[in-house]
Amino acid sequence: MVLASPAASQVVPGILGFLVVAAMALALFFLLRSMNKQLNKVAREPRWREEAKQAPQDQEQDFSHNGTPQQG
């Protein structure tokens, strides 16, 4: 009994295709883990919100430019 090899018109990904997909999955795993670490470093409450709470209510401040108060 002879094992039949795929015909010339058939496309078979083989072991190389599996290794490429596995490498991409592994890279994605490490990228997502790194992204999680970076997002955990981000402050939960922005500094400008704390400053806005401490500012007197009668003064109107504009915090629309990079979190720095603009009078006016």
N, C-alpha and C positions, 0 to 999 in steps of 0.2 A: 504494500500500500504506500503510495507516494503522496506526500502532503502537497496540496495545490497552492501555488503562490498566486498572489493577486494578479489579475489581468493588467495589462499596460494602461488601460483606460480607467482603472480604479485608483483613487487617491487614498493612501493610508498614512495617517500622521505618524504612527510609530512611536518609538521611545523618545526621539528628539522633540516631537510635539508635546509629549507629556512633560518632559523636563523644562521646556520653555514656559508652559502654563504653570507648573509648580514653582518655578523661580519667580514668576510674576506674582503669584499668590503670596509667596514668602516676602517679597519686597513690599507688597501692599500691607501685609501684617505689621511689618516694622515701621512703615510710614504712618499708619494709623496709630500705633502705639506712641510714636514720637509726637504726633499731633495732639494726642490726649495729654501728654506731659506738658506741652507748651500751653494748651488751653487752661490747664489747671493752674498755671502761673499767673494768668490774667486776673486782675483784681475783680471781685464780684461786683462791687459798687464803685462806679467812677468817682474820681476825686471832685469833679465839678458839682456833683449832686450834693456831696457833703458841704462844699463851700456855699452852695445855694441855700441849704438849710440854715447855715449859720449867718448868712447875710440878713441885714434888717429888711423887713418886708416892704417898708416905704420906698426903698431904693430899688429902681427897676434895673436889672442887669441883663445883658445879652451874653449867653454862654455859647453862641453859635460858632465861634472861631477858636478851634483847638482847645476848648475848655478854659480859655482865659476870659475873665470878665471884661466886658466892654460897657462903659458907662454911656447912657444916652437913651 
